[in-house]
Each structure stands twice: as C-alpha cells, then as structure tokens.
Amino acid sequence: MIATEQSLSRATVARYAVGSLGTGGFATLPGLVLVYYLTDSLGVAALVAGVVVTVAKVWDVIIDPVIGARSDRMLAVRGSRRPMMLLGGAALPVFFLLTFAVPPGTPAVAAALWVLLAFVLTATAFSLFQVPYIALPAELASGYDQRTRLLTWRVVVLTFAILLFGAGGPALRSLGGGNSFAGYLLMALVAGVVIGAGMLASAFVAPRGLPAAVPPPKESVAATLRSNYAAGVRVLRDSQPFRALLLTFLLQGLATGMMLAGANYVATWVLHSEDAVTFLFVALIAPALVVTPVWGVVARRVGKERGFVAASILFAVAALSMIGLLWAPGAWVYAPVAVAGAAYAGMQSLPMAMLPDVISHDARRNGKGRAGTFGGMWTAGETTGMALGATVLSLVLAVSGYVSRTAAESAGAAQPGSAVAGIVLSFSLIPAAVIALSLVPLARYRLRKGDIDGIV
C-alpha cells in the first residue's frame, strides 16, 4: 500500500515521530553501555564481549528480512501492520531488563551467555516493531517533500531520544550505584519502560485498511524462510538506488556504532571520569536538536542527496580532529563532538527521507507490496553496521592490550598506554576513514526530486 493522499496531518506526524523515542533509545543505550558492561562490570574479555554483541546483531540480520516479509503478509491479510508492532513494544522492556540483570559473582562465561540470550530476545522484540515502522512512511505520506517533513520530525524525536538515553542512561546508572548490579538494573528498568511506551504509542499510527481480496497463501517455515530471503535478494537486485543507499548507511552505522560503543571508554580512560560520557552526549545531541530541521531546509534547497554528502563530510572532519586526544586530552573535545552532532542529524534524517522515495520508485517499476521487505533489509543493514562497529572496537581493544575488570575490581584499575591509544583511534581516525569510504556508494545514488514527484 502506497499513500495517495496529498495532506499529512500534524497528528500523524506526531504519532509517527514518537516511535523514535523507542527506536532511538534502543539504538543508543545498548550500543553505549553493553560492551562496557561486559568488560568493566562482568569481567568478560574484550574479544568475547565483541563476539556476544556481534552474534546478537547477526541474529537481527537473519530475522529482519523474515519479519519484513511477514509484515507485508500481515498487511495483506489483516489490512494493518499494527499487531506486530504492538507485540514488539510490549515484549521489549521485559527482555531489556533481563539483559542487565546478571547476578553479581556470576562467572564470566556464564555472564556472557546470559547477556547473549537475553539480548537476542530483546533484539527480536525490537525488530518486530522497527521493521514495519520503517515501512510506514510510504503508506503515510506521498511526495518527495511530504516524506521529508515526516522523517525530519521523526529524526527530531530520534535526536532527543539519543540525548535522553545517552545522557540519562549513565546518569541513572550512577544514581543506582555506578558500575554495579544495582546501577545497571535501575538504568534498564527505567529505560526499558520508556522505550516500550514510545513503541506502543506509535504503533497506533499504522493505518488500517481492507485485507487483500486474495491473501497470500500460507507457507511452511522452511518455505517462508526461503521465500523471505529470496524477496530480500530481489529488492537488492531490482533497485540500484536501494543498494547504493543501504551500503552507505551500513558503513556509516559502522563508524557511528564504533564511536558510540567507545564513548564510555573515552570518558573513563582518556577524560578520567565515567560521568564525562553524559557531557559527551549533551555536546553531541544538543546541537543536533537545533540543526535537524535545518537539514530539511537544505534538502529542499539542494536535494537530499547533496545534503547527505555535506553532512557526511562534516562528520568525518569533526571525527578526525579528535585524534588530538592522543597528545592533549581535555575538555576541548566537546567542540568537535558538537560539530559531529550537527552533522549526525543530517546523516540520520536525510537517508531516512530517501528510503520512502526508493520504495515508491520500486513500486512504480516492479509493483507494490514490497515496503516491508525494504524495511527488513534496511533494518538488517543498519544492524549489521552497528554490530560491526562494536566488533571493530572490541578487536582494537583486544589488540591494544585492554584489561577487563569486574565491578568489584574497579578501584585502582589502570590501562596500558597502548590501550588508551586504541580507544582514541577508535573514536577518531578509524570512524573518519569509514565515513570517507561511505561516500563511494553514495555517489552512485541517482534518484532526484523529479524522479519521485513524477510517481505521485
């Protein structure tokens, strides 16, 4: 189903945007604290911590295209994607709390397995909401500029959520006792409830329509898996703009995921204050809250594609400048972090506004009914990028000699100089290089405003 109405109500924009309170919270908080929780609270080796996060994210990559195709079938059979979104929003808070509820004194191997299982269940619940949520803009709004408006306000809320959870999560942890069982439990309880509430509230924006006259036939589990992955491969094969946009977003997810996972390490071992992670997030997101609508104006003036390139270059330059932490760690880092935050707002809002254009373009060429599949592949690509970011960080930590610890061993702990250098490079030079690489596939994205408005 593709939207045909020309008006987009404020209520629809608001109800859709509030879903990013949930998606932003889940994308931010685990990425920020999970690897650190494993290495510096549970005593899990850095390399093993990276494996735990990566395996959980690989599971996401496996199930997202399946959920996307099932979402399309639910739309055809029931006339709405809403039931799947409600299930994900209700289940996520429970599993999120379990992820950070490993009892003190649990052996490192058992603790890693506990976190792996609980986080896989959490990620599954998140995908049940996120995949259909990604597919909705093509059904809620028509036209190039209307989708920009819808997605711009979604990213305003997303940016606020990143600030809320990125700064508030560590603050809750400190309130509950810092890097301890009680601290993480309080953080997970409050954050899980807020994430779930945002998802449940936004699920009701999913439009209800009439089921298809001839619903798709039911398939066995094996046939469903086979057909769903085949559908994902087909959308990649059929849509060159989607391939270019997805690869760009995946690479940028790797870079930002690496910086996100590394922020706690920068705060603790470079700035010498675990509380500094809160100030890093305020510096990152406060400018983004102001600048996000500006990127919508830029998109209308010069096109989403050129705006996306400009945001990416600005982010890469800001990240690269932070290599100065190797020689002069200090509060000056908050200035380039603020510039990166302003750029990050464009790196989120513009590709999200480009995705519905890709879906509409494909619907004109290849027929309707594949929005959920696009959403599943997009979420899988985003998840892959974030997972690879955590993986690369854990590899750098392991190679540079990072020493893991438990919460009880925190007092007086220290890291070798090589590990501190690895942390800085993971927050500056390496992400900047990956962002520069992402501009190569972005140059191959060729959809423009005239191509999209001609569809409506």
N, C-alpha and C positions, 0 to 999 in steps of 0.2 A: 504494500500500500504506500503510495507517494502522495504527499499533501498537494491539494489543488486549490485550497482557499488562499486568497490574497492577503487577508488580515491575520495578524498574530497578536492575540490579546496579552495584556500585561500579566494576567493570572497564569496563563500558560507559560510565559517566560519565567515567572517567579517559581512556579511549581517544578518546572524542569530544572531550574538553576539550583534549587535546594538539594537536589540529589548529589550535587558535587560536595556538599558538606560530608556526605558519606564516602564518596569516591576519593576526595582529597584527603580525608582523614586516614583511610586505609592505605592509600598510596604513600602517604608521608610517614606515619608513625612507625610501622614495621620496618620500612626502609631506613629510618633514622636510628632505631634502637635495637633491632633484632640481632644483628651481628655483634654489636657491642654487648648486649645482654648475654649472649652465648660465651663470648671471650672473656668478659670482665665481671660477670656475676656467677656464671655456672662453671667457669674454668675450662671451657671447650677450646681446643686448639683452633687457631685462626683458619687453617685449611679445612678442618672439619666443619666449622661454622659456615664457611662459604659453601661447602657441599650441601649442608642442611637447607640453606636458603635457596640454592640453585635447584635442588631436587623438587622442592615445593613449587618453585616457579615453573619448572619443566612440566609438572603436573597441570599447571594452569594452561600452558601451551597446548597440552594434549586435549584438555576438555573444552577450551574456549570455542574452537570451531564446532564441536559437537553441540554445545549449548546454543551457539548461534543458529544452527540449522533447526534445532528443536524449538527455538524461539520463533522462527519463521513458520514452522508447522503449527505451533500453538496459535499464532495469529490467524492462520488459515482455518483452523478447526474451531477456535473459540472467539475469534474476532478481536483479540487483545493479547498483548504480551504481559499484562499486569500480574497474573498469578505467579509466574516465575520470579518476578521482581519482588513480590511480597514474601515469598519463601526465602529468598536470599537475605532480605533485610531482617527477617525475624531470627534466622539461624546464626547470623554472623556474630552478634555480641556474645553468645554463649561460647563459641569456639575461640573467639579472640581472647576472652578471659582465661580459658584453659591454656592457651599458648604461653602466658606469662605466670602460670601458677605452679611451676616446678618446685616441689618442696625443698627447703634448704638441706644440704648434705647429700643430695642425690648424686651418685657417681656421674662423671662427665659423659660417659657413653649413653647411660640411661637418660640423662637430661637431654642430650642431643636427639635421641629417638622420640622422647616425649614432645619436644618442641616441633620436630618434623611432622609427626602425626597430627597434632593439634593445628599447626599452621596450614597443612594441606586441607584440612576440613574447613578452616577459615577462608582460605583462598577459593575453595569450591563455592561456598556460600556467597562470597563476593562476586564471583563470575556469574552466578545466577541472576544477580541484579545488573551488573555492569554491562554485560554483553547486549541484552535488549535495550538498556539505557542508551548505549552508543548508537543503536539503530534508530532511535525515536526521532531525531531531528528531521530526517527525510519525510516522516509522516506528520510532523507537527507544523512544519514551515515550508513554504515554497519560495523559490527565488534565491538568487545569489546573496542579496543584501539582507533579506529576512533571516536567512540562516546565520549570517554573520552576527546579526543582532542577538539571535537566540543563543548562539555559542559564546558571544562576548560576555553576556551576563552570567552564563554558566561558569566561565573562567573567572569572573569577578568573585563568585562564591567559592570556586575552587581555590583561588589565591587566598581568600580569607580563611578557608579551611586549613590550608598549608600553614598559615601563620598560627591559627588556633591550636592545631595539633603539634606542629613543630616546636612552638614555644611552650604551649600549655602542657604537652605530654611530659617533657623533662621537669617542668615546674611541679606537676602532680607527683612525679617520682620523688623529687626532693621533699615534698610535703609529707609523703608517706614513709620517709626514712632513707632517701637516696638510693644508692646502688644496692638494694636489698630486696628480699622477698616481698615485704610489705609495701615498699615503694613501687615496684613493678605491678603488684596486684591492684593497688589503688589506681594507678595510671590506666591499666587495662579495663578495669570496671567502668570508670567514668567515660573513657574514650569509646569503648565498645557500645555503650548505651547511646551516646551522641551519634556515632556513625550509623547505627541501626535506625535511629529515629529519622535521620535525614533520608535514608533509603526508603523507609516505609512511607514517609510523607510524599516523596517524589514519585513513587510507584503509581499513584493515582492520576498522574498526568498522562499515562499511557492511554491512548484513545480506545474506545470500544466501538466495534463495527460489527457488521454481519459476517458470520463464518462464510468461507468459500462454498459455492454451490456444490462442488465436488472436492471434499477434503483430500489431502494426500493419503495414500494407503499406508497402513501401519507396516513397520518392518521389524525383523528380528534385531537383537542387539548388535550382532556382527554386521548385518546388512546396514544398520543405522550408522555404525562407526565408519564403515567403508564408504557409504554414500555421502556422509558429512565431510569426511576428509577429501573426497573427490570434489565436492562442491567448493571447498576452500581452495583447492588447487585450481579449479576452473575460474574462480574470480581473479586469482593471481594471473592466470594465463590470459584471460579475456580483457583485463583492464590495465593497460600500461600506466595510466596516471596513478592507479592504486599501488602498483608495485613501487613506483618512484617515491610516493608519499610515505608508504609503510616503511621502506628501508631507511628513509631519512629519519622518521620518528623513532624507529628502533635504535639507530645509532645514537640519537640524542638522548633517548632513555638510558642507554648505557652510560653516557657521560654524566647526566644529572643523577642517575642512581648511584654512581660511584661517589659523587660529591656528597649526596645525601647520607649514604652509609658511613662516609668518612668524617662527617661533621662532629660527631661525638668524640672521635679520636683527636681531631684538631683541637677541640675545646680542652680535652684532658691533658694531652701530651705536648701540644705546641703553645697554647694560651694558658695552660696550667690552671684550668678551672672548669669543672664539669658544668657549672652553671653558665659558662660562656656560650654553650650551644643555644640557649634561649636568645641571647643577644645576636648571635649569628642569624637566627631565623627572623628576628624582628628586622634586622638590617636587610635581609633578603626579600621579605614579603611586604613590608610596609610600602616601599616604592612601587611594588607590583600592583598593589591595591589601587594606587592612584593612576598608574600608567596603563592598566589593562584596557579601559575604554579608548585610550589614545591609539592603541593598535587597531581598534575597529575603524577609527578615522583614517589611519594610514592605509588600511585595506581598501577603503572606499576611494581613496585618492590615487593610489599607485597599484592596487591589486594585492590580494592576499599573498601571492607568491613572492613578490618583491619585498613585501613587509616581512615575510618569514625569513628570507635571506638576510635582511638587515638585522633582525633580532638575533639570528644565529651568529653572525659575525661579531656583534656587540658582546654577546655572552662569551664567545671564545676569547676575545681580547681581555675581558674582565677576569676570566679564569686564569689565563696565562700570567697576568700581572701578579697573582697571588703566590707565584714561585718565590717572591721576595721573602716569604716566611722562613725560608731556609736560613737566611742570614739575619733577618731583623723581625722576629715575631713580635706582634704588638697590636694595639687597637686600630692601627691604620687599615687593617684587613677589612673592617666593616664598610669602608668606602667602595672598594671593588665588588664586595658582596652585594651592596645596594645596586650597583650598575648591573650586575648579573641578574638580580631580581627583576629589574625593569625589563631586561631582555627576555627573561624566562616567561614573563607574562605573554609576550608575543609568540614565543616558541610553543606555548600551550594553546592559546586562543586561535591562532591562525590555522594550524593544521587541523584542529577540530572543526573549524568552519569550512575547511576544504573537503573534508571527508564526505559530508552530505552531497556536495557537488559531484564528487566521484560516483556516489551511489546513483544519483539522478542520471548522470551521463551513461552509466552502465544500464540503467533501466530502459533508457531510450534505445540503446543499441541491442541489448540482449534480453529484454523483458523484465517485468517486475518480479518481486518476491524473493530477492536475494539480500535485502538490507541486513537481516540478522546474520547471514554468513559473512558479509563485510565486517559487521560489528565484532563477530567472533575472531576473525583473522586480525583485525586491528588490535583488539584486546590481547590476543596472543603475542603480537609483535611488540606491543608496549611492555607486556610482562617479561618477554624474553630480554628486552633491552635492560629493564631494571634488574633482572636476575643476573645478567652478565656484568652489570655494574658492581653488584655485591661480590660476584665471583672474582672479578679482576682485583677489587680491593683486597679480598682475602688472600689472593695469590701474592700481591705486593707485600702485604703484612708478613706472610709466611717467609717469603724470600728475604725480606729485610731484617728478619730475626725478631719479630714481635713476640713478647712474652705474655701468655694468657694468665688470668688470675681468677680466683673466686671472690665473692663479696667479702668474705672473712679475711682475705689476703690483701685488701685494697690499701691499707695503711702502710706507708713507706715504700710502695711499689715504684719501680722505675723501668724505663725502656732504654735500650742501647741507641746511640746516635743514628745508626743506620735505619732503625725502625721509625724514628721521628722523621727522618728524611723521606722514607717511603710514604708516610702519612701525608706530608706536604705535597709530594709529586702526585699522589692520588687525588689531591684536591685542586690541582692547578694544571700542570703541564699535560698530563695524560688526558683529562677531560677536554682541554682545549684542542688537542690533536684530534680527538674523536669527533668533536663538533666540526672541525675543518673538513674531515673526511665525509661527514654527512651532507655537505654542500654538493658533492658529486652527484648522488642520485636526485637531489632536489633540482638540479639544473635540467633534469630530464622530465620534470613535471610540466606539461604544456597546456593544461586546461586554463581558459581565461574566462572573464566575465561574460563575454559574448557567447561563448560555447554553452554556458549554463542557462542564461536568461532565454536563450533560444529554445530551451526544453520546455519551459513553463507555459 
